[in-house]
Structure formats: C-alpha cells, structure tokens
C-alpha cells in the first residue's frame, strides 16, 4: 500500500524502496500507478508484457552534417501500464519484466532500466 503524507508543501510517499545504480525507486503495483498520484516519482513495477513491443526509429534532421537516429520502444504490461523505453528493448509478448522508471500521466512509465527473463536493458545517464 502506498500512503501519502503531506506537509509544508512537500509530498512524501511511504512505500518499500529499492536502490539501483545510485537511484532510489518505490516498489509499487501496476494498479497503484493506474490509480494516479505517482506522477514524477521513480518506481519499480513488475508485470508480464501483454502487447507486442513497438520499436520506433526516428531520423532527425542532420545537425552540422552529422546523421544519426533515435530508437524508442513501447509496450503494455498485463494490467494496462504503458512502458516507454528510449532505446531498443528486445522483450517479447508474455515475458515477465521488472521496470525501473519515472511515472508520467495516464499510467505511463518512462523506463531507465528493464530487467527481463533473458536480458537487461539500461539507459546510461
């Protein structure tokens, strides 16, 4: 259960915590993300990939003659949470994953790290 404690214009959330790569994440369920109130909070959530992941490649205009491209992977978890990952995450439908990231509005998590059954994917910042 996630509880909120509000005082002096600061919201403090009471939940189990997990530390990875020097960052602290709250351990929450998918239903807590979908219920709202966790926007801009770092979370760890687990689930099963319920949709075929979509990998989008964007070709930005060249800057100073340089080329390049960006990749972005999007998929849904079994309870409806949408996961976005700024890179290529080779996860498959039906795979159990643990996602570390920041909650955005509408039940979306922008992942820093995805731990799957066969591989881990992480954004270096």
Secondary structure by P-SEA (a helix, b strand, c coil): cbbbbbcccbbbbbcbbbbcccbbbbbccaaaaaacccccccbbbbbcccccbbbbbbbcccccccccbbbbbbbccccbbbbbbcccccccccccccccccccccccccccbbbcccbbbbbcc
